[in-house]
């Protein structure tokens, strides 16, 4: 299994506008495709989906995007742009882990952690960062172990734990980095009272080539979690996933196929690839 994994951000009919904004905020960013409901774009070579789903769900800092910047000029520019009607969660400053770092929630509710990379040691990068808080606090390590056991080409690359006097529960995950199917992610625990947790505002998409792959990820991720409609499911740790057939994006860009495919999948929880293929063919 070699699956493309990328985040989906839920917007209140501002997805295309947000994608254009992020092209101004970050270096190496471009719009890849647009449909009536979905805009796909890339930042530093990593794919993102902006979904115009309406006002039902909103992103929150439980899943943020960690951005490694290569220069002070770059990080200052991105911070200034994100500050436009945004809210600083941790001010851009010097911290023990970075010469220049800040955490900010932008005007669309999307959260970003900006960090100046170590010169000559860290390349420009961007990846989702999961915060396990509330009833999920303390589960970051369990989740990492589960995800890296589920996906091929996975690894646990870094685990740093809270130490005495650091303001959180000793031994819990302060910061971890890992790969699933070659896709980089980060995770942390937080015992603080934040008033948010994982929701559909930010989900993780898995593109699947076969029904066997769809079944495999669906059945494993819903164990202890729950099913939803249209390929969406929530795992035991509260994180939301979309398990979709790889051709779906292409079908949805086709003005003839898209309505037929949408009519078919709106009736589904787990996607049935054979039925969707028939719908795309007009059968």
Secondary structure, DSSP 8 states (H G I E B T S, - for coil): ----EEEEEEESS-HHHHHHHHHHHSSSEEEEEE-SSEEEEEETTEEEEEEE--SS----TTEEEEEEESSHHHHHHHHHHHTTT-EEEEEEEEETTEEEEEEEE-TTS-EEEEEE--TTT---EEEEEEEE-GGGTT-HHHHHHHHHHHSSS-EEEEEEE--TTSSS-TTSEEEEEEEETTEEEEEEE--S--S----TTEEEEEEESSHHHHHHHHHHHSTTSEE-STTEEE-TTS-EEEEEETTHHHHHH-TTHHHHHHHHHTT-SS--HHHHHHHHTT-
